[in-house]
Amino acid sequence: MSLIVQKYGGTSVGSVDRIREVAKKVIEYRQQGHDMVIVVSAMSGETNRLIDLAKQLNDHPRGRELDVLLSTGEQVTIALLSMTLQQMGMPAVSYTGSQVRILTDNTHNKARIMEIDDGKIGDDLKQGKVVVVAGFQGCDDNGNITTLGRGGSDTTAVALAAALKADECQIYTDVDGVYTTDPRVVPEARRLDHITFEEMLEMASLGAKVLQIRSVEFASKYNVPLRVLSSFTEGGGTLIAAEDPSMEQALISGIAFNRDEAKLTILGVPDHPGVASKILGPIAAENIEVDMIIQNTGYDATTDFTFTVHRNDFKSALTILQKTAEALGAREVTGDEHIAKISVVGVGMRSHAGIASSMFDALANENINIEMISTSEIKISVVVDEKYLELGVRSLHKAFELEQDPAA
């Protein structure tokens, strides 16, 4: 008998009727002979409602108390789903993260899973029960409730699948899989039947919001096959798994993009050893993440240093950089909040030359200027003016013929 872990997001359990539909789907799988562990999120909008309640009383609630509050959203859902399954004649039992003993570190609001005690779940599965577990939460060594951050239910599901050695972890959401790019930008975007962990990690880190990146990292580390499916339409979804050497990989799997980028440049910095550390050190000290970096050395013993940050961090980073420029004797600091990053991703590019030139040609044909370039083994990213984002994505999607099924 195979074991399947399923996760249902907030929209999938957003109403009593939706919870009934989830229960019916779970029973179908159970009747096919699968052992079932179900991870659920809070009902759609509930987490935001709880945060708003907290902020009406305290502008800066302590992390511990906020976790106590936010964890109640999933507790409601596990109880309602278990009640529904029982009403339909299916034995079921619900557990909060602390009851299952999903042990985390003590970082409130963004805890990391350290260990899972699968004893209770194993016993219940042997008794033929469907086990329903609250996603997004756990507890630390002292028994304090912790939460895993936005999208943490995906991570809970993958971690449980790894601990229980499940045959597959299925993530049910409001989309029917992973696409070659966002269908709202490119209507011809095609759903992928299969994508590797590496490719999905790149897509997630570059702006694709289908899965929380930590859940993909966890699945890759423990080799847990992940399948993204829709709660609202039938279909096979997208399987995310290890690279299969016997499979013919498409050259490029997808085009990812991110609008939330901003660029900062410090000009005319004296070119001495350690200058990069002096520029980025104060940025890192404020927990601002830096993405792409370019350094150009001039003929006058100075260097120009450009990097990108999340747009929300732009003003803070600009203030820090201006102070750094003064301390280093730099000539000028400039910034641009109106940029975007476009990336082509695919493990197939490892064995093919000319991907970069094809990408640059496609953008040049649309008169799109490239401001920054970053590469890795399976991706090439460029920064462009934000106004060219959608045109750039469409041109690259067409250039790499992603609307066509390579198996067709």
Buried (B, 14 or more C-beta within 10 A) or exposed (E): EEBBBBBBBBBBBBEEEBBBBBBEBBBEBBEEEBBBBBBBBBBBEBBEEBBEEBEEEEEEBEBBEBBBBBBBBBBBBBBBBBBBBBEEEBEBBBBBBBBBBBBBBEBBBBBBBEEBEBEBBBEBBEEEBBBBBBBBBBBBEEEBBBBBBEBBBBBBBBBBBBBBEBBBBBBBBBBBBBBBBBEEBBEEBBBBEBBBBBBBBBBBBBBBEBBBBBBBBBBBEBEBBBBBBBBBEEEEBBBBBEEEEEEEBBBBBBBBBBEEBBBBBBBBBEBEEEBBEBBBEBBEEEEBEBBBBBBEEEEEEBBBBBBBBBBEBBEBBBEBBBEBBEEBEBEEBEBBEEBBBBBBBBBBBEEEEEBBEBBBEBBEEBEBEBBBBBEEEBBBBBBBBBEBBBBBBBBBBEBBEBBEEEEE
